[in-house]
Amino acid sequence: MKKINLFMTAAVAVALLQACSGNKSTSGSDSSTVKTDSSVTKAKTDSATALPDTAFAAKAAVGGMAEVALGKMAAAKGTDKQVKDFGNMMVMDHGKANAELMSIAKTKNITLPAGLDAEHQAKSDSLSKLSGTAFDKAYVQTMIEGHQKTLALMQSEASGGKDTELKAFAAKTAPVVQMHLEHIQKIQGSLK
């Protein structure tokens, strides 16, 4: 049971960090490869168009996993009550969204990432080395940046996605991410 919980925590952490990192393409186009159960889909994307639905699902899954993992870290390491409470909210809210996304992906035979990518693992490692108010401030800044990128990802899918279930998931999730962003910005303003 502990192995399953650890695996799910890692999977959720990866999803959230990836979703919160957004699309880093800054010009022209790039190629994204997303593995599904039966094939590898290559999709040409650029910053002016929405990601293919499978790429959106993968980014959202990784970002979701990261939010849960970092939320657990904040609940355990945070010194400010607001930071701890926000971390617990991340575990609950993003955990619920992750479960919904996994269910949708399963029905569509989309294989979601199972762990953090290098960028998000580095963020997690960096935060894990901090303590006290240094941790609180770094966590809050990470959450602001991540939720800005996640909100853009959700809004892009909600308006430009092709899959009706994934579009609906993104449209339902975007207001929650917006609320998280506003909440963490208020926390940032109150930290000493």
C-alpha positions as CSV (number, residue, x, y, z in Angstrom):
1,M,0.0,0.0,0.0
2,K,2.9,2.4,0.8
3,K,4.4,1.6,-2.6
4,I,1.1,2.5,-4.3
5,N,0.8,5.7,-2.3
6,L,4.4,6.6,-3.1
7,F,3.9,5.9,-6.8
8,M,0.7,7.9,-6.9
9,T,2.4,10.8,-5.1
10,A,5.3,10.8,-7.5
11,A,2.9,10.6,-10.5
12,V,0.8,13.4,-9.2
13,A,3.9,15.5,-8.5
14,V,5.2,15.1,-12.0
15,A,1.8,16.1,-13.5
16,L,1.5,19.3,-11.5
17,L,5.0,20.5,-12.0
18,Q,4.8,19.9,-15.7
19,A,1.4,21.6,-15.9
20,C,2.8,24.5,-13.9
21,S,5.8,24.8,-16.2
22,G,3.7,25.4,-19.2
23,N,4.9,25.5,-22.8
24,K,8.4,26.9,-22.9
25,S,8.5,27.3,-26.7
26,T,9.4,30.9,-27.5
27,S,9.5,31.0,-31.2
28,G,8.5,29.3,-34.4
29,S,7.7,25.7,-33.7
30,D,8.9,22.6,-31.9
31,S,8.0,19.0,-32.2
32,S,6.4,17.2,-29.3
33,T,6.2,13.5,-28.9
34,V,3.6,11.9,-26.7
35,K,3.4,8.2,-26.1
36,T,0.1,6.5,-26.1
37,D,-0.6,2.8,-25.5
38,S,-0.7,1.9,-29.2
39,S,1.5,4.5,-30.9
40,V,3.7,7.5,-30.7
41,T,2.1,10.7,-31.9
42,K,4.3,13.4,-33.3
43,A,2.6,16.8,-33.3
44,K,4.0,20.0,-34.6
45,T,3.1,22.9,-32.3
46,D,3.8,26.5,-32.1
47,S,3.2,29.2,-29.5
48,A,0.1,30.5,-31.4
49,T,-1.8,27.2,-31.4
50,A,-3.1,24.9,-28.7
51,L,-1.2,21.8,-27.8
52,P,-2.6,18.5,-29.1
53,D,-4.9,16.9,-26.6
54,T,-2.5,14.1,-25.7
55,A,0.3,16.7,-25.1
56,F,-2.0,18.7,-22.9
57,A,-2.9,15.6,-20.9
58,A,0.8,14.8,-20.4
59,K,1.7,18.3,-19.3
60,A,-1.3,18.6,-17.0
61,A,-0.5,15.2,-15.4
62,V,3.1,16.0,-14.7
63,G,2.2,19.4,-13.3
64,G,-0.5,17.9,-11.2
65,M,1.8,15.3,-9.7
66,A,4.3,18.1,-8.9
67,E,1.8,20.3,-7.1
68,V,0.8,17.4,-4.9
69,A,4.4,16.5,-4.0
70,L,5.4,20.1,-3.4
71,G,2.2,20.6,-1.4
72,K,3.1,17.8,0.9
73,M,6.6,19.3,1.2
74,A,5.1,22.7,2.1
75,A,2.7,21.1,4.7
76,A,5.7,19.4,6.3
77,K,8.4,22.0,6.0
78,G,6.6,25.3,5.9
79,T,6.9,27.6,8.9
80,D,4.1,30.0,8.0
81,K,0.6,28.6,8.7
82,Q,-0.7,30.0,5.4
83,V,2.0,28.2,3.5
84,K,1.2,24.9,5.3
85,D,-2.5,25.3,4.6
86,F,-1.9,26.2,1.0
87,G,0.3,23.0,0.7
88,N,-2.6,20.9,2.1
89,M,-5.0,22.6,-0.3
90,M,-2.7,21.7,-3.2
91,V,-2.6,18.0,-2.1
92,M,-6.4,17.9,-1.9
93,D,-7.4,20.0,-5.0
94,H,-4.7,18.8,-7.4
95,G,-5.0,15.2,-6.1
96,K,-8.7,15.3,-7.1
97,A,-8.0,16.9,-10.5
98,N,-5.2,14.3,-11.1
99,A,-7.6,11.4,-10.4
100,E,-10.1,12.9,-12.9
101,L,-7.5,13.4,-15.5
102,M,-6.2,9.8,-15.0
103,S,-9.7,8.5,-15.5
104,I,-10.2,10.4,-18.7
105,A,-6.7,9.3,-20.0
106,K,-7.5,5.7,-19.3
107,T,-10.7,5.8,-21.3
108,K,-8.8,7.3,-24.2
109,N,-5.7,5.0,-24.0
110,I,-3.4,7.9,-23.2
111,T,-0.4,6.9,-21.2
112,L,0.4,9.7,-18.8
113,P,4.0,10.2,-17.4
114,A,4.7,8.3,-14.2
115,G,7.3,10.6,-12.7
116,L,8.8,14.1,-12.6
117,D,10.8,15.3,-15.5
118,A,14.3,16.7,-14.9
119,E,13.2,20.3,-14.6
120,H,10.6,19.6,-12.0
121,Q,12.8,17.2,-10.1
122,A,15.4,19.9,-9.9
123,K,12.8,22.4,-8.5
124,S,11.8,19.8,-5.9
125,D,15.4,19.1,-5.0
126,S,16.1,22.8,-4.6
127,L,13.1,23.4,-2.4
128,S,13.9,20.3,-0.3
129,K,17.2,21.9,0.7
130,L,15.6,25.0,2.1
131,S,14.1,25.6,5.5
132,G,12.3,28.3,7.5
133,T,11.2,31.5,5.8
134,A,13.6,30.8,2.9
135,F,11.6,27.7,2.1
136,D,8.3,29.5,2.5
137,K,9.3,32.3,0.1
138,A,10.8,30.0,-2.5
139,Y,7.7,27.7,-2.4
140,V,5.3,30.6,-2.7
141,Q,7.3,32.0,-5.7
142,T,7.3,28.5,-7.3
143,M,3.6,28.3,-6.9
144,I,2.9,31.7,-8.4
145,E,5.0,30.9,-11.5
146,G,3.6,27.4,-11.8
147,H,0.0,28.5,-11.4
148,Q,0.4,31.2,-14.0
149,K,1.7,28.6,-16.5
150,T,-1.0,26.1,-15.5
151,L,-3.7,28.6,-15.9
152,A,-2.5,29.4,-19.4
153,L,-2.3,25.7,-20.2
154,M,-5.9,25.1,-19.0
155,Q,-7.3,28.1,-20.8
156,S,-5.6,27.1,-24.1
157,E,-7.0,23.6,-23.9
158,A,-10.5,24.8,-22.9
159,S,-10.6,27.2,-25.9
160,G,-8.6,25.3,-28.5
161,G,-8.6,21.6,-27.6
162,K,-10.3,19.0,-29.9
163,D,-11.3,16.4,-27.4
164,T,-14.5,17.3,-25.7
165,E,-13.7,15.5,-22.4
166,L,-10.3,17.1,-22.1
167,K,-11.7,20.5,-23.0
168,A,-14.3,20.1,-20.3
169,F,-11.7,19.1,-17.8
170,A,-9.6,22.1,-18.6
171,A,-12.6,24.5,-18.5
172,K,-13.6,23.1,-15.1
173,T,-10.0,23.1,-13.7
174,A,-9.1,26.6,-14.9
175,P,-11.2,28.5,-12.3
176,V,-9.7,26.4,-9.5
177,V,-6.2,27.2,-10.7
178,Q,-7.1,30.9,-11.0
179,M,-8.3,30.8,-7.4
180,H,-5.1,29.1,-6.3
181,L,-3.1,31.8,-8.1
182,E,-5.0,34.6,-6.4
183,H,-4.6,32.9,-3.0
184,I,-0.9,32.3,-3.3
185,Q,-0.4,35.9,-4.5
186,K,-2.1,37.1,-1.3
187,I,0.1,34.9,0.8
188,Q,3.2,36.3,-0.9
189,G,2.1,39.8,0.0
190,S,1.7,38.8,3.7
191,L,5.0,37.0,4.1
192,K,7.6,38.8,6.2
